[in-house]
Amino acid sequence: MKFIIEHLAKHFDKKQVLKDIDFTFESGKIYGLLGRNGAGKTTLFNCLNRDMKADGGAFYLTEGDQRREIVAADIGYVLSTPTVPEFLTGREFIKFFLDINRDSVREPKSIDEYLDLMGIAPEDRDKLLRDYSHGMKNKMQMLINIIAQPNILLLDEPLTSLDVVVAEEMKQLLRSLKEGRITIFSTHIMDLALDLCDEIVLLNRGVLELVDKSNLDEHGFKDKIIAALKEEAHEQE
């Protein structure tokens, strides 16, 4: 399976944020999306999720010789600031999600099995989500995307504010779930991207650019990324 973007563009007033983007993502990989603050990473995700209308371009999935348009069920989107219904308990939230998606969830598990998967302690499962920590809310947001099993998982800096233990748990979980789907992980932390991701993609000067890491050690690879991002900053000045 491939996720193909063609000629995607978006501008705000006179600023062209996304410029005629062409890129192909392949399933089974975690792509690290790197860019300076304000480069347009969240704008790209919002366009792909259709939360924001692009000015032009198209994106679609291919499997073998078959091409089809993206539907809502294809995309999961995990925000940096988790959004959960705080008036529900953790158990109620998962039950509600399973109930409204009962016809599309493949190989459903029990609620407790799902909560075990995310490391939500038994004593926390019947607490209101408003009393969950940021990291626990983030786990719950991730969990509904695991249940839905989207073909494309967009992650907008989901580990930035988590403590080291929860962040490591989430990284291990993402690695275990990457087969059969396309994961695009947005971050501004280079070491995190290098540790977690199979490929590094720069959002640079409004376009996506795959960074070739062949024939480069880790230090040389980092220098190449920094040089590209500095070049963009210099051009903007």
VEXVEX-216477 format. One line per field, with one value per atom (N, C-alpha, C): residue number from 1; atom name; x, y, z. Coordinates in pm, 1 decimal. Layout:
N
num <- NUM ... .
atomo <- CA ... .
xx <- X ... .
yy <- Y ... .
zz <- Z ... .
This chain:
237
num <- 1 1 1 2 2 2 3 3 3 4 4 4 5 5 5 6 6 6 7 7 7 8 8 8 9 9 9 10 10 10 11 11 11 12 12 12 13 13 13 14 14 14 15 15 15 16 16 16 17 17 17 18 18 18 19 19 19 20 20 20 21 21 21 22 22 22 23 23 23 24 24 24 25 25 25 26 26 26 27 27 27 28 28 28 29 29 29 30 30 30 31 31 31 32 32 32 33 33 33 34 34 34 35 35 35 36 36 36 37 37 37 38 38 38 39 39 39 40 40 40 41 41 41 42 42 42 43 43 43 44 44 44 45 45 45 46 46 46 47 47 47 48 48 48 49 49 49 50 50 50 51 51 51 52 52 52 53 53 53 54 54 54 55 55 55 56 56 56 57 57 57 58 58 58 59 59 59 60 60 60 61 61 61 62 62 62 63 63 63 64 64 64 65 65 65 66 66 66 67 67 67 68 68 68 69 69 69 70 70 70 71 71 71 72 72 72 73 73 73 74 74 74 75 75 75 76 76 76 77 77 77 78 78 78 79 79 79 80 80 80 81 81 81 82 82 82 83 83 83 84 84 84 85 85 85 86 86 86 87 87 87 88 88 88 89 89 89 90 90 90 91 91 91 92 92 92 93 93 93 94 94 94 95 95 95 96 96 96 97 97 97 98 98 98 99 99 99 100 100 100 101 101 101 102 102 102 103 103 103 104 104 104 105 105 105 106 106 106 107 107 107 108 108 108 109 109 109 110 110 110 111 111 111 112 112 112 113 113 113 114 114 114 115 115 115 116 116 116 117 117 117 118 118 118 119 119 119 120 120 120 121 121 121 122 122 122 123 123 123 124 124 124 125 125 125 126 126 126 127 127 127 128 128 128 129 129 129 130 130 130 131 131 131 132 132 132 133 133 133 134 134 134 135 135 135 136 136 136 137 137 137 138 138 138 139 139 139 140 140 140 141 141 141 142 142 142 143 143 143 144 144 144 145 145 145 146 146 146 147 147 147 148 148 148 149 149 149 150 150 150 151 151 151 152 152 152 153 153 153 154 154 154 155 155 155 156 156 156 157 157 157 158 158 158 159 159 159 160 160 160 161 161 161 162 162 162 163 163 163 164 164 164 165 165 165 166 166 166 167 167 167 168 168 168 169 169 169 170 170 170 171 171 171 172 172 172 173 173 173 174 174 174 175 175 175 176 176 176 177 177 177 178 178 178 179 179 179 180 180 180 181 181 181 182 182 182 183 183 183 184 184 184 185 185 185 186 186 186 187 187 187 188 188 188 189 189 189 190 190 190 191 191 191 192 192 192 193 193 193 194 194 194 195 195 195 196 196 196 197 197 197 198 198 198 199 199 199 200 200 200 201 201 201 202 202 202 203 203 203 204 204 204 205 205 205 206 206 206 207 207 207 208 208 208 209 209 209 210 210 210 211 211 211 212 212 212 213 213 213 214 214 214 215 215 215 216 216 216 217 217 217 218 218 218 219 219 219 220 220 220 221 221 221 222 222 222 223 223 223 224 224 224 225 225 225 226 226 226 227 227 227 228 228 228 229 229 229 230 230 230 231 231 231 232 232 232 233 233 233 234 234 234 235 235 235 236 236 236 237 237 237 .
atomo <- N CA C N CA C N CA C N CA C N CA C N CA C N CA C N CA C N CA C N CA C N CA C N CA C N CA C N CA C N CA C N CA C N CA C N CA C N CA C N CA C N CA C N CA C N CA C N CA C N CA C N CA C N CA C N CA C N CA C N CA C N CA C N CA C N CA C N CA C N CA C N CA C N CA C N CA C N CA C N CA C N CA C N CA C N CA C N CA C N CA C N CA C N CA C N CA C N CA C N CA C N CA C N CA C N CA C N CA C N CA C N CA C N CA C N CA C N CA C N CA C N CA C N CA C N CA C N CA C N CA C N CA C N CA C N CA C N CA C N CA C N CA C N CA C N CA C N CA C N CA C N CA C N CA C N CA C N CA C N CA C N CA C N CA C N CA C N CA C N CA C N CA C N CA C N CA C N CA C N CA C N CA C N CA C N CA C N CA C N CA C N CA C N CA C N CA C N CA C N CA C N CA C N CA C N CA C N CA C N CA C N CA C N CA C N CA C N CA C N CA C N CA C N CA C N CA C N CA C N CA C N CA C N CA C N CA C N CA C N CA C N CA C N CA C N CA C N CA C N CA C N CA C N CA C N CA C N CA C N CA C N CA C N CA C N CA C N CA C N CA C N CA C N CA C N CA C N CA C N CA C N CA C N CA C N CA C N CA C N CA C N CA C N CA C N CA C N CA C N CA C N CA C N CA C N CA C N CA C N CA C N CA C N CA C N CA C N CA C N CA C N CA C N CA C N CA C N CA C N CA C N CA C N CA C N CA C N CA C N CA C N CA C N CA C N CA C N CA C N CA C N CA C N CA C N CA C N CA C N CA C N CA C N CA C N CA C N CA C N CA C N CA C N CA C N CA C N CA C N CA C N CA C N CA C N CA C N CA C N CA C N CA C N CA C N CA C N CA C N CA C N CA C N CA C N CA C N CA C N CA C N CA C N CA C N CA C N CA C N CA C N CA C N CA C N CA C N CA C N CA C N CA C N CA C N CA C N CA C N CA C N CA C N CA C N CA C N CA C N CA C N CA C N CA C N CA C N CA C N CA C N CA C N CA C N CA C N CA C N CA C N CA C N CA C .
xx <- 84.5 0.0 88.2 45.3 116.6 17.7 64.8 -12.6 56.2 -13.3 48.7 -13.8 71.8 29.3 77.2 -12.5 22.3 -18.9 79.0 55.5 -26.5 -4.5 -79.4 -25.7 -117.2 -76.5 -172.1 -115.6 -196.3 -126.6 -204.4 -147.2 -240.8 -184.8 -259.6 -223.2 -320.9 -294.6 -184.3 -73.6 33.4 141.8 126.9 229.7 193.6 279.0 260.9 325.3 243.0 294.4 331.3 242.0 267.4 272.5 379.9 404.4 411.1 298.7 298.3 368.6 324.5 390.3 359.5 464.2 453.2 535.3 470.7 544.8 470.2 546.4 488.5 536.0 440.5 467.8 432.4 512.6 489.6 451.7 364.8 319.8 433.6 419.1 519.9 632.8 624.4 730.7 674.9 759.9 731.4 816.0 749.4 817.2 825.1 945.1 963.7 954.8 858.9 839.5 903.2 1014.2 1089.3 1074.9 1071.1 1066.9 1077.2 1119.1 1128.8 988.5 980.9 852.4 791.8 664.5 598.2 618.7 685.8 713.3 587.2 484.3 360.3 326.6 390.0 364.9 218.4 166.9 27.5 -67.5 -32.8 -114.4 -123.7 -11.8 -12.3 -106.1 -94.9 -181.4 -328.1 -358.1 -496.8 -554.1 -471.0 -516.2 -539.3 -448.0 -462.6 -582.7 -613.0 -727.8 -858.1 -845.2 -958.3 -1023.9 -948.6 -994.9 -976.4 -892.5 -863.3 -863.3 -924.3 -931.0 -801.9 -741.0 -620.6 -659.8 -564.5 -589.8 -584.0 -516.7 -506.4 -437.1 -444.1 -376.1 -469.9 -413.5 -490.2 -403.0 -468.4 -396.1 -486.1 -424.7 -501.4 -415.0 -479.3 -411.6 -402.9 -293.9 -282.4 -245.8 -305.0 -270.7 -256.7 -133.0 -108.3 -141.2 -227.0 -266.9 -393.0 -448.1 -573.2 -547.5 -620.8 -611.0 -749.0 -752.8 -882.0 -864.9 -972.2 -971.8 -965.0 -911.7 -906.9 -1046.7 -1086.9 -1211.0 -1174.5 -1273.1 -1245.8 -1185.0 -1231.5 -1182.6 -1036.8 -981.1 -841.0 -742.8 -784.8 -690.2 -721.5 -619.4 -624.4 -532.6 -576.2 -502.2 -488.9 -364.9 -337.7 -274.6 -343.1 -298.2 -196.2 -115.9 -18.3 -87.4 -200.4 -282.4 -402.1 -407.0 -512.5 -651.5 -744.5 -883.7 -969.3 -1019.8 -1103.1 -1226.4 -1337.2 -1458.0 -1440.2 -1408.9 -1367.1 -1479.5 -1604.6 -1717.7 -1740.4 -1662.5 -1670.6 -1553.6 -1572.1 -1459.6 -1381.4 -1262.9 -1184.5 -1259.6 -1323.1 -1397.5 -1516.9 -1589.9 -1705.9 -1665.4 -1551.4 -1503.7 -1476.8 -1406.8 -1376.0 -1502.5 -1594.2 -1720.2 -1799.3 -1805.5 -1876.8 -1814.3 -1681.4 -1614.1 -1638.2 -1632.7 -1658.1 -1802.2 -1896.5 -2038.2 -2067.2 -2010.9 -2043.6 -1963.2 -1862.6 -1780.8 -1787.0 -1893.3 -1899.9 -1892.5 -1938.1 -1938.2 -1804.1 -1715.8 -1589.3 -1466.4 -1479.9 -1364.4 -1332.5 -1208.8 -1165.4 -1107.2 -1145.6 -1096.2 -1107.4 -1229.4 -1246.1 -1203.8 -1147.7 -1107.6 -1201.9 -1186.8 -1264.6 -1207.5 -1288.7 -1243.2 -1118.5 -1117.1 -1000.8 -876.6 -893.0 -776.9 -717.0 -803.5 -753.2 -681.7 -740.0 -678.9 -549.3 -543.0 -417.3 -308.9 -347.1 -251.1 -185.0 -261.1 -208.2 -148.9 -152.4 -95.6 -177.5 -310.2 -398.2 -430.1 -390.3 -404.9 -552.5 -584.2 -724.2 -793.8 -721.2 -783.3 -814.6 -760.7 -786.0 -895.1 -939.6 -1027.9 -1168.5 -1210.7 -1344.1 -1338.3 -1223.0 -1210.2 -1251.5 -1301.2 -1333.1 -1206.1 -1216.2 -1099.9 -1045.4 -1129.8 -1080.2 -977.2 -977.1 -880.9 -757.2 -750.8 -633.1 -520.3 -397.9 -282.7 -277.4 -191.8 -174.4 -131.5 -37.8 11.2 -96.9 -183.3 -291.3 -395.3 -425.8 -518.5 -460.6 -329.8 -264.0 -273.8 -258.0 -272.2 -413.0 -513.9 -651.7 -678.6 -622.4 -637.7 -569.5 -452.6 -382.8 -461.3 -523.9 -593.9 -709.5 -786.9 -899.3 -850.7 -732.4 -675.7 -623.1 -576.6 -535.1 -656.3 -765.6 -888.9 -940.5 -938.9 -991.1 -902.4 -772.5 -676.2 -679.3 -655.0 -654.3 -534.2 -548.1 -436.8 -325.7 -363.8 -267.7 -282.5 -173.8 -177.1 -91.3 -155.3 -86.8 -65.3 59.1 94.2 160.4 90.3 139.9 206.7 337.0 416.8 349.3 310.9 234.8 318.5 451.6 536.1 606.8 588.4 668.8 658.3 537.1 518.0 501.5 535.1 520.1 646.7 628.7 747.5 821.5 943.5 1032.7 979.3 912.2 860.9 745.9 648.9 533.6 578.5 670.9 720.0 784.6 861.2 925.5 821.3 718.2 609.9 540.6 516.5 448.4 534.7 665.5 754.6 753.0 758.7 756.5 625.3 515.1 384.4 378.2 427.6 425.2 507.8 622.2 704.1 629.1 554.6 483.9 364.3 314.9 193.5 219.4 344.6 371.9 343.3 346.3 324.7 182.5 171.9 41.1 -21.2 51.1 -2.9 109.8 71.3 165.6 156.7 267.4 271.3 358.1 302.1 375.4 381.9 502.9 527.2 592.5 516.0 567.9 637.9 755.6 829.0 931.6 974.6 1086.2 1210.3 1201.4 1313.0 1383.9 1501.4 1571.0 1608.4 1657.7 1700.1 1582.6 1465.9 1346.5 1312.5 1317.5 1287.8 1387.7 1515.6 1618.0 1603.5 1558.8 1543.6 1423.4 1314.3 1188.0 1162.5 1204.7 1152.2 1242.6 1177.6 1250.4 1303.2 1228.3 1266.8 1248.5 1332.2 1322.6 1283.3 1176.8 1126.2 1127.6 1184.7 1185.6 1072.0 1001.3 912.2 995.0 1042.6 1148.3 1113.8 1102.7 1064.9 929.9 841.6 706.5 688.2 794.2 783.4 838.6 802.5 853.0 974.7 1076.8 1202.8 1253.6 1266.5 1322.0 1472.5 1522.4 1664.9 1735.7 1826.0 1900.5 2007.0 1993.0 2088.9 2193.8 2195.5 2298.0 2434.8 2535.5 2674.9 2698.5 2609.9 2629.1 2619.4 2714.1 2697.7 2596.5 2561.3 2457.5 2494.2 2620.5 2663.2 2649.5 2692.7 2682.5 2538.6 2451.3 2309.6 2245.9 2277.7 2225.1 2273.1 2401.1 2455.6 2383.6 2349.0 2279.8 2141.5 2069.9 1936.3 1944.9 2038.0 2052.0 2088.2 2177.5 2218.0 2099.0 2013.0 1896.3 1799.2 1777.0 1682.8 1739.4 1869.5 1931.0 1921.7 1936.5 1926.6 1788.4 1684.9 1548.7 1531.5 1582.3 1569.3 1639.1 1755.7 1830.6 1754.0 1689.4 1613.5 1494.7 1429.4 1314.8 1353.3 1475.2 1523.5 1545.4 .
yy <- -119.7 0.0 124.9 222.9 349.9 464.9 569.5 692.8 798.6 845.4 934.1 1072.3 1173.8 1313.7 1377.1 1448.3 1513.0 1659.8 1746.8 1890.3 1957.6 1915.3 1972.9 2112.1 2207.6 2346.2 2410.5 2501.1 2577.0 2708.2 2817.1 2945.8 3017.1 3108.6 3195.4 3339.1 3414.3 3548.7 3540.2 3607.1 3606.9 3502.1 3426.7 3328.3 3191.0 3138.0 3004.3 2905.6 2829.4 2737.0 2602.7 2548.0 2422.6 2454.2 2411.8 2452.3 2331.0 2295.7 2193.5 2065.2 2011.9 1896.1 1769.1 1695.2 1560.6 1466.7 1359.5 1266.1 1134.0 1024.1 890.8 827.9 788.0 716.3 569.0 479.4 335.8 274.6 174.4 110.4 32.9 12.1 -60.6 24.7 156.7 247.1 358.9 404.4 525.9 637.1 741.2 855.5 968.3 1014.9 1130.9 1257.6 1342.3 1468.4 1580.4 1632.8 1736.9 1870.5 1975.1 2109.3 2211.0 2330.6 2437.0 2475.6 2541.1 2591.0 2683.1 2660.5 2741.7 2694.0 2577.6 2528.5 2479.1 2442.8 2397.5 2251.7 2189.3 2047.6 2023.6 2105.2 2089.0 2125.4 2225.9 2261.3 2143.3 2076.5 1958.9 1852.4 1822.9 1721.6 1761.4 1888.3 1933.0 1921.9 1944.6 1927.2 1779.4 1693.3 1550.2 1491.6 1545.2 1497.7 1565.7 1659.6 1739.7 1825.7 1857.2 1958.4 2097.8 2105.0 2231.4 2204.2 2293.5 2273.7 2320.8 2232.3 2269.2 2357.2 2434.9 2520.4 2442.5 2328.8 2247.8 2116.9 2024.7 1897.2 1784.5 1664.7 1544.7 1449.0 1355.1 1248.1 1125.5 1007.5 884.3 765.4 649.7 525.8 436.9 361.7 260.2 126.8 20.3 -116.1 -196.4 -232.1 -295.4 -197.7 -239.8 -152.6 -73.4 -93.0 -27.6 106.3 207.2 339.1 378.0 436.1 480.2 607.5 680.6 803.9 773.8 866.9 856.0 878.4 791.5 812.5 837.9 884.4 923.7 810.3 687.2 573.5 540.2 592.4 563.2 636.7 748.3 836.0 846.0 822.6 851.3 968.5 1054.4 1179.0 1196.5 1193.3 1212.2 1349.3 1435.9 1573.1 1582.0 1686.7 1707.8 1735.8 1806.3 1828.7 1735.9 1630.6 1530.6 1588.8 1544.4 1587.1 1465.3 1457.8 1345.6 1399.6 1324.7 1369.6 1355.5 1463.0 1457.9 1422.6 1421.5 1386.1 1235.1 1158.1 1012.3 953.6 833.0 760.1 695.2 647.0 577.3 457.8 381.2 263.6 304.1 408.2 454.1 504.4 572.8 626.5 514.9 410.4 299.7 223.0 204.4 137.1 215.1 347.2 431.1 419.2 424.9 417.0 281.8 174.2 40.7 27.5 85.3 75.5 143.3 262.8 335.8 286.0 202.2 148.5 -4.0 -60.0 -206.5 -278.6 -213.1 -279.6 -270.7 -184.0 -164.5 -211.5 -234.7 -277.6 -423.2 -446.2 -580.7 -647.9 -770.7 -850.8 -773.5 -736.2 -659.2 -736.8 -663.0 -718.4 -664.7 -714.2 -659.1 -522.3 -442.3 -309.3 -320.6 -415.7 -429.2 -473.2 -553.8 -591.8 -469.9 -382.3 -260.2 -171.7 -157.3 -71.1 -132.4 -265.1 -332.1 -297.6 -299.1 -269.8 -134.1 -35.9 99.1 122.3 20.7 37.2 129.1 134.1 210.4 122.3 165.7 84.4 57.7 -60.5 -93.7 11.3 71.2 169.4 301.7 321.3 445.7 431.1 311.9 287.9 344.4 360.3 414.1 557.2 621.4 763.9 846.2 967.3 1057.1 1096.0 1110.5 1147.7 1285.6 1371.3 1502.6 1491.6 1377.4 1356.0 1279.5 1246.2 1178.0 1280.0 1231.7 1315.0 1336.0 1430.8 1454.9 1326.6 1254.4 1132.0 1025.9 1013.7 915.3 953.1 1083.1 1128.3 1099.4 1118.6 1091.1 942.7 857.8 713.2 678.2 742.8 714.4 759.3 873.6 921.4 826.1 776.2 679.3 548.3 509.3 381.2 374.7 481.3 474.2 461.3 514.0 495.9 354.1 291.5 151.5 62.8 93.4 15.4 30.6 153.7 180.5 124.9 106.1 52.6 127.2 258.9 333.4 294.5 313.3 285.9 389.7 511.5 621.9 681.1 687.4 742.9 869.4 983.1 1111.1 1143.8 1167.5 1194.7 1331.6 1427.1 1564.6 1591.2 1562.6 1582.8 1522.7 1394.3 1336.8 1303.6 1300.9 1260.9 1377.5 1497.3 1610.9 1638.2 1632.1 1671.3 1552.6 1431.9 1313.2 1288.2 1224.2 1190.1 1076.6 1051.9 962.6 820.0 774.3 637.1 621.0 714.3 706.4 723.2 814.7 836.0 708.4 638.5 514.6 406.6 399.0 303.1 330.7 457.9 494.8 463.0 486.7 455.0 304.9 223.6 78.6 34.6 96.0 63.6 99.3 216.6 259.1 164.7 123.0 28.2 -103.1 -148.0 -275.9 -267.8 -146.5 -129.4 -81.9 -66.9 -0.4 -87.4 -219.8 -305.7 -289.7 -279.0 -271.9 -133.7 -33.7 102.2 201.6 323.8 433.4 525.2 544.6 630.0 751.6 869.6 994.7 1068.2 1083.7 1132.1 1269.9 1372.1 1508.6 1542.9 1600.3 1641.7 1748.1 1826.2 1917.7 1870.2 1748.8 1692.9 1589.0 1622.9 1537.3 1401.9 1399.9 1273.2 1176.4 1229.3 1145.0 1084.7 1165.3 1116.7 1009.1 1031.5 935.2 803.8 812.4 692.8 609.7 675.7 606.1 572.4 657.6 654.4 579.5 517.9 446.2 541.1 647.5 746.1 886.0 978.3 1117.6 1202.7 1281.0 1368.7 1511.4 1601.9 1743.3 1816.5 1898.8 1997.8 2124.6 2151.1 2248.6 2335.8 2467.9 2560.2 2523.3 2466.1 2436.1 2304.9 2224.0 2094.7 1984.5 1861.0 1745.8 1688.9 1661.3 1612.4 1496.4 1378.9 1263.6 1281.3 1263.7 1280.8 1147.8 1142.9 1021.6 1000.2 889.1 864.8 759.2 717.3 622.8 691.2 615.6 662.9 776.0 790.0 890.5 824.7 858.6 814.8 906.9 879.1 956.3 1103.8 1131.9 1271.5 1343.1 1277.2 1339.3 1358.8 1264.5 1274.5 1394.5 1411.2 1526.3 1657.0 1661.5 1783.5 1817.2 1713.3 1735.0 1795.6 1745.6 1797.3 1941.5 1968.5 2103.5 2202.5 2161.3 2249.2 2284.9 2185.7 2211.3 2306.7 2289.9 2375.8 2516.8 2525.5 2658.2 2732.2 2658.4 2718.1 2777.6 2704.7 2756.3 2883.9 2885.5 3003.1 3123.1 3098.9 3207.4 3265.9 3177.8 3223.7 3310.1 3271.7 3346.6 3485.6 3496.6 3625.4 3718.9 .
zz <- 0.0 0.0 0.0 -79.9 -84.9 -67.9 -5.9 11.3 -73.2 -175.9 -274.1 -266.8 -256.7 -256.4 -386.2 -453.1 -579.5 -578.6 -597.5 -620.5 -509.1 -386.3 -273.5 -241.0 -228.4 -202.4 -101.5 -20.6 74.4 105.1 101.9 138.7 234.6 311.1 400.2 363.3 314.7 263.6 157.9 181.3 81.1 109.0 218.8 254.7 198.6 113.7 58.4 153.8 227.6 329.1 266.7 184.3 112.7 -35.9 -102.2 -240.4 -333.0 -393.2 -497.5 -451.2 -334.1 -274.4 -352.5 -385.9 -442.4 -354.2 -305.8 -220.9 -215.5 -195.9 -181.8 -51.9 31.8 156.0 136.0 195.6 182.4 315.6 312.6 435.7 502.2 632.3 708.7 759.7 736.1 779.7 867.6 959.1 1035.7 974.8 927.4 867.5 969.9 994.2 1080.6 999.5 1031.8 960.6 1041.1 990.4 1060.1 987.5 1065.2 1008.2 1119.0 1084.1 1183.7 1229.1 1347.0 1393.0 1287.3 1256.1 1154.5 1012.4 996.1 860.1 789.9 867.2 805.3 831.8 933.3 960.3 998.8 1090.7 1131.9 1018.2 939.2 823.0 726.6 703.2 616.0 670.4 799.4 859.7 850.4 874.5 868.5 727.7 628.2 490.0 457.8 501.4 474.2 546.6 665.4 742.5 700.0 607.1 556.4 664.3 769.0 863.8 804.5 702.6 635.0 484.5 409.1 265.2 198.8 122.1 46.6 -71.5 -119.3 -235.5 -366.7 -364.0 -484.5 -454.7 -548.7 -532.8 -495.6 -483.0 -452.0 -372.5 -304.3 -235.8 -234.2 -243.9 -257.4 -216.0 -202.3 -168.8 -291.9 -302.5 -406.5 -342.4 -394.3 -354.2 -482.7 -515.5 -644.3 -756.2 -846.4 -957.7 -926.7 -806.3 -770.4 -700.3 -744.0 -682.8 -629.2 -509.5 -456.6 -374.4 -362.6 -285.5 -135.5 -59.6 86.1 143.5 236.8 311.7 457.7 535.1 673.7 755.5 731.9 809.9 782.0 672.9 638.5 728.4 787.1 856.6 1005.7 1086.7 1229.9 1258.6 1349.2 1374.8 1524.9 1574.2 1716.9 1735.2 1809.0 1828.4 1941.2 1938.9 2045.5 2178.4 2173.7 2293.0 2283.8 2367.4 2352.1 2374.0 2290.3 2299.6 2330.5 2453.2 2496.3 2567.4 2569.8 2640.7 2791.9 2857.2 2997.1 3093.0 3044.8 3130.0 3135.2 3055.8 3057.8 3135.2 3187.6 3244.7 3131.6 3163.2 3062.3 3005.3 3092.2 3047.2 2959.5 3001.1 2924.9 2786.8 2780.7 2653.5 2553.8 2598.2 2508.1 2470.4 2565.6 2535.0 2429.9 2447.9 2352.1 2214.2 2206.0 2076.6 2010.7 2090.2 2034.4 1986.6 2062.4 2025.7 1892.1 1871.2 1748.1 1628.3 1654.8 1544.6 1539.5 1592.9 1605.4 1470.7 1364.3 1233.5 1161.0 1209.4 1138.0 1215.8 1346.8 1426.9 1395.5 1355.4 1323.5 1447.6 1470.4 1582.8 1714.8 1753.4 1877.2 2000.6 2095.9 2224.7 2330.9 2452.5 2562.4 2600.4 2670.5 2712.8 2799.4 2891.1 2979.8 2903.4 2799.8 2718.6 2649.2 2598.2 2534.7 2636.0 2754.4 2856.0 2909.1 2913.8 2950.0 2848.4 2720.4 2613.0 2632.9 2681.3 2698.4 2837.0 2922.2 3055.8 3144.8 3122.6 3211.7 3331.8 3450.8 3571.4 3601.4 3657.0 3688.4 3774.6 3867.7 3956.1 3885.5 3764.9 3690.7 3585.0 3558.4 3444.6 3463.7 3588.7 3614.6 3667.8 3651.6 3683.0 3561.3 3586.1 3476.2 3402.0 3271.0 3190.3 3228.2 3283.8 3325.5 3437.4 3508.5 3616.7 3571.0 3442.5 3388.4 3367.4 3378.2 3344.8 3194.4 3150.9 3007.0 2936.5 2996.3 2934.2 2922.3 3023.5 3019.7 2913.9 2903.3 2798.6 2660.6 2647.7 2520.9 2486.6 2587.4 2565.7 2518.5 2578.1 2539.7 2395.7 2359.1 2221.9 2124.0 2162.8 2079.3 2070.1 2181.4 2186.6 2087.4 2074.2 1981.2 1836.5 1808.9 1675.3 1656.0 1763.0 1754.5 1728.8 1797.5 1779.0 1636.2 1585.2 1450.8 1341.4 1368.8 1272.7 1139.3 1139.9 1013.2 927.5 798.1 707.8 720.5 757.6 771.9 910.6 985.7 1120.6 1123.6 1148.3 1157.7 1304.8 1343.7 1482.9 1491.2 1550.3 1556.0 1691.1 1697.7 1819.0 1942.5 1937.9 2049.1 2172.3 2159.6 2272.9 2339.6 2288.1 2331.2 2480.5 2535.9 2676.4 2770.4 2724.3 2808.7 2889.4 3005.9 3083.5 3014.0 3056.4 2983.0 2977.4 3083.3 3086.5 2988.1 2993.2 2903.2 2758.3 2733.5 2597.5 2542.0 2625.0 2580.1 2552.2 2637.4 2613.5 2480.2 2453.3 2328.8 2206.8 2218.4 2106.3 2076.3 2181.0 2161.3 2098.6 2141.4 2085.9 1937.1 1901.0 1760.6 1673.3 1723.7 1647.4 1624.6 1726.5 1715.4 1620.9 1593.2 1514.1 1371.0 1331.6 1204.5 1082.4 1098.4 981.5 928.6 797.6 734.9 734.6 785.1 781.8 758.3 727.6 706.1 827.0 895.1 1013.1 983.6 1001.9 979.3 1111.6 1161.7 1297.4 1290.9 1322.6 1318.8 1449.9 1439.8 1559.4 1521.2 1619.6 1595.7 1671.7 1730.2 1806.9 1719.9 1672.7 1577.6 1637.2 1760.0 1819.9 1834.2 1866.4 1875.5 1740.1 1635.7 1501.3 1458.0 1485.9 1446.6 1522.5 1648.0 1730.9 1687.3 1651.1 1627.4 1480.6 1389.5 1253.3 1155.4 1056.1 951.1 844.3 818.8 718.0 776.6 730.9 773.3 653.9 671.7 567.4 619.6 544.1 581.4 512.4 589.4 529.6 520.7 401.0 380.9 260.9 282.7 175.7 113.0 195.6 151.2 78.9 67.0 -0.5 90.3 60.2 134.0 63.3 143.2 86.6 172.1 112.5 181.5 196.9 319.3 344.3 323.1 228.7 197.8 305.4 379.4 486.8 450.2 325.5 283.4 283.7 321.0 322.9 424.3 522.7 626.3 763.1 852.1 990.1 1057.7 1183.8 1252.1 1260.6 1288.3 1300.6 1166.3 1058.9 927.5 884.1 922.5 888.4 958.5 1087.3 1161.4 1099.0 1063.1 1002.3 872.2 794.9 667.7 690.8 791.5 823.2 870.5 961.6 1016.2 905.9 816.9 707.7 618.7 591.5 506.6 573.8 702.9 774.3 793.6 813.6 823.5 690.9 582.5 449.7 427.7 473.6 459.5 541.4 665.7 750.1 688.1 627.9 564.8 446.9 368.5 253.7 296.9 410.6 459.5 510.1 558.5 604.1 484.4 .
